[in-house]
């Protein structure tokens, strides 16, 4: 569709290149009218230029006749549109709601319309109107880019649309969690390492990009034989990364806890095995079936001291079952524990008699 500003841009360009245009037109007219004088060629060029303007005017005449000249200029040119004064919030951190105030003169309320978009999706807002002021109250708990579009008679006012970005608020320790951690227990070969990534979130569960300052708030509690380094992942989104490493001679279990601020955000059990013991474990897991068990001496159950006796511990990927057999034939179930991330087992082999102490502790 024809626009008058396009025509003016072409006209101004023609004026800047007037000498070049004049030479081209004169050459064309010299070729078409070789016998005509310079005065006649100049007159023909002027008539041709007026004919072009007349054609452009006839094409655009319906639009020019539909509106008064001043109103047409306001609609077609951003420079002539009504000015709107916007008062923005001072803080753009995520919050329950935020308020933006628009002040305008000589604009009819019935002609005005307000729309707020968050990353292309329409946001439900509350509008409070007065004689020359519009307050827009919108939910700002989700971080991201917000676009504000104020229109008058279907066309944006001067300066519209405006875009502002809501950033995540401060980190909420209760929402800090490790990511991509399949289980709370990990088997690590001696001389190897293990990495844990921790995601930071604010009170509205917006992801917070980790920085070195956030790393200073994370505390790792683990035995001194485990070396660890706290840093920030290099790629986006950025997490806090805790990298554990062990020497070739290390062979032990390392209970580990991660604390952000004054809150425990993760508990881990790192089991470091030598290559020979790791092969034994892998071999057992490979041949483990539904009837696999360990024969142990039970000395304590549910925190209660027991008379030492032989029991059989059946271990699967879903549960741990402790059984004893009467007369070596009749099975009797003593206890069953589900294997789940919310349940941890502490199994210790007592010295001397080889007894087993088994307990369960649930973490919320």
N, C-alpha and C positions, 0 to 999 in steps of 0.2 A: 504494500500500500504506500502511496506517495506521502512523503512528509516534508513540510516546508523547510525544516532545518537542513535536510539533505540538499534541497535546492539552494539555500543560502551558502552552504559549504561549497557547492559547485561554483556559485557565482563569485565568491571570494577567491577561490582558486583561479578562476578565470581572470580576475582583476590582477592578481599577483603575476600571472603569466600573460599579461595583456599584450606585451610586445611580440611574444611568440605566437599568440593567437592571431594578432593582426597580420603578421607576416604570412601565416598559413592561409588565412582567408583571402588576402590579396593575391596570393599565388593561385589559389583555386579560381578566383574571379578572373584573373589574367588569362588562365587557361580556357575558362568558359566564355569570357568576353574580351578577346585579345585586342579588339579595335576600340574599346571604351577607354576613356581617360581616367586619371587617378580620382577625380572628384566623383565620377559616376560609380567607380568601383567602391569607394568609401560609402556612398549613399546606399548601394546595394547591400553591403555588409551590415549597415545599421538596420535596414528593413528586414533582413534575414534574422537578426538578433531579436527584433521586436516580435516577429512572427513566432519564434521559439518561446518567448515569454508569454505570448497570448495563448499558445497551446497549453502551457503549464497551468495558466490561470483557469482555463476552461476545464481542465481535468480536475482541479482542486476546488472549483466553484461551489459544489454542493456542501462541502465541509465549511467553507468560509461563510456561506449564507446561513448555516444552521445555528451559529453562535455569534454573539457580539464580538467585535475585534479584541477587546481586552480579555474577555473570558477565553477566547480561542488561544490567545498568547499564553495565558496562565496554564491552560491544559497541555499545550504543545511544547512549551519550554520550561525546563526545570528552574531557570533563573527567575521566571515570572510567577512561579507558584507561591502559595501562601507560606510564610515562614512559621515553623513550629519550634518552640523552645522545650528541650527535653531535660529533665532532672533525673539522673541515674543513681542507683544505690551506690554508696561508697564502698561497700564490701560485696564481692562477688563469690565468696565461699558458699558452698551448698548450705541451704537453710530450708526451713519449712515453707516460707513464702518470702517474696520480695515485691517491692512496689516501685513502679516507674510513673513519673508525672509528665504529662504533655500539656503545654500551655500554648494557646493559639488565639488569633484575632480574626474577625471577619470570616469565620467559617461556620456553616450551619451544621448543627448536630445531626440532623437527619441525613446529611450528605457524608458524614464521617463513618468509617468502619475500621475496627482494630483487629489484627490477627497476630498471634504469637506462635511461632513454629520452633520446635526443638529437633534439630537434625532432620528436617523435612516433615515431621509429624505435628499436627495441630495440638496445641496445649490449651486446656480449658482455663480461662482466666475470669476474674471478677472485675467489672468496669464500674467505676464510680465517677459520674458526670457532675459537673457544675456549669456555670454560665460559659466560662472560657477555659476550663481545665478538665482533663481526663486522667484519672488515676487507674492504672492497670496493676492489679494484684495477681501474681501468678505463682504456681508452685515451683520451687527451685531446689528441691531435694536431689534431683538427678543432675549430675555433672554433664556438661556438653555445651555446644553452641546454640544460642537462642536468637532467633530473628524476629524483629518487631516491625510490622508493616502497618502504617497508618495511611489510609486512602481517603480522598475527597472526591465524591462522584465517580468512584471506580478507578481513580488515578492516584498514584503515590504523591504525598505531599513532599515539599522540599527536604532533601536529605534522606528520605526513606528509600529502602528499608535500612534499619540499623541492626547490627549484629554484636552481641556480647557473649562472653564465655563464662559459664559457671564452673568453678574449679572445686575439687574435693575439699572437704573440711579437714579438721585435725584427725589424726589416727585414733580410732576407738580400739583399745587393747582387747576388749572382749570379742571383737570380730576379726582379730589377727589369727590366721590359720596357715598351716603348711599346705602346699599344693602338690598334686600328683604324687602323694605318698600312699602307696597301696596298703601297707601294713605298718604297725608300730614296731615290728621286729625286722631287722635286716641282717643278713649274713654277709660279712665282708672278708675277703681273703687277706691274710697277713701281707703287709706291704702295699695294700690297696687303699682305696678311699671310698667315701660315701658323701653325697651332697644332699642337702635339704634346702628347698626354696620356701620362703615364707611370704605370704601375700598380706599387704596392709590394706585396710578398709576404714572408711570413716563411719560415723553413726548412721548414715543412710546407705551403707554398703556400696559406696562408690570406691572403685579401685584407686589407691593412692600410690603414685610412682615413688619407689624407694630411693632414698638419698643416703649419703654418708652420715647425716645427722640421725636418721632413723636407725642406722646400724649401731650407733652408740647406745640406743635404748634397748637393744637385744642382748640378753645375757645367756650364756651357755654354761650349764652345770654338768660336768663330766669328769671322769678320772683324768689325772694329769698325764697318764700314758697315751691319751688320745690327743693328737694335735688338731687344731681347728683354726679356720680363718673365716672371718665374717666380711662380706663385701656385697656389692650390688651387681645384678646380672647386667650384661652388656646390651642385650636386645630388649625392645619393647614388647609387652609391658614389663616394667622393671620390678623385680622382687629382691628381697634380702636373701642372699645365698650363704649357707654355712657349709663349708667344705671340711670334712673330717679326713684325716690321714693317719696311717698306722705303720710302724716299722715291720720289717720282715720277721722279727723275733716275737712279736706280740701275739698272744693267744689268750683271750679272756673275753668276758662279757662286760659291756660298758653301758650301764643305765644312764640315759641322757635326758635332760629336760631343758626346754627353751622357754625363757621368760621375756616378755616385752613389758617394760615398766615393772609393775608389781604383780603381774598376772602371768600364770603359767599357760603358754599357748600350745605346747606339744610335749609329749613324753615318748621317748624312743628307747629301744633296746638294741644295741649294736653288738652282734656276736662275731668276734674276730677269730678265725680258725686258720691253722697252718694248712698248707696244700694237702697233706696226708689226711688230716681230719676232715677237711672239706670234701675230699673224694669219698670218704666213708659216709658222710651225711648225704651226699648226692646219690650214692649207690643205694642207701637205705630208702631215700625218697622215691627213687626210680622203681624199686621192687615192693614198695609199701602197698598193701591191699587192705581190704575191709577187716581182716583178721589179724593185723599187725599189732603187736603189743610189746611192752617192756615188763620184765619181772623185777620188782623192787620190794624193799622192806619199808612198810608204812609205819611211821612213828608219831605223826601229828596230822590231824584232819580237821578243817574248819577252825583252827586255832586251839583245838582240844588235844591234849596229850593222849596218845593211843599206845596200847601194848603192842610192841613190835610184832608184826606178822607179815607174811608174804602176800602181796596183792599184785594184780596185773593191770597195767595202764594201757588202754587202747587209745591210739591217737589217729584222728583223721583230720581232713581239712575243715571240718565243721564242728567237731566236738572232741572233748577228752572224757573218757569214761574209766572209772576205777572199779574193778571187780575183784571179788575173792571167790574161791570155790570151796564148798563144803564137801568133804570126802573126795576132793579133787575132781568131782563130777558135776555137782550142782552149783551153777553160777549164782552169785548174789551181788547186785549192784550197790556199791557204797556211795558213789557221787557221780554226777555228770555236769560238765561245764561246756557251755557253748564257746566256740572260738569266734570272737568278734572283736572289732577294733576298740569297743568300749570296755573290754574285759582284758585284764593282764594277769598272767600267771607267774608266780614266783616259785620256782622249783630249785631246791637246794639239796645237795647230797651231803649228809652229815658224815663226819669223819669217824673212823673206827668201825662202827657197826654197819656202815653203808645204808643208814635209814633215809627215808624220804620225808621232807617237810613240804606240804603243799598248801597254798592259800590262794585266795582270790580277792582282787581289789577292783572295784568298779569306779570308773572316772566319768563324770558328766561333762 
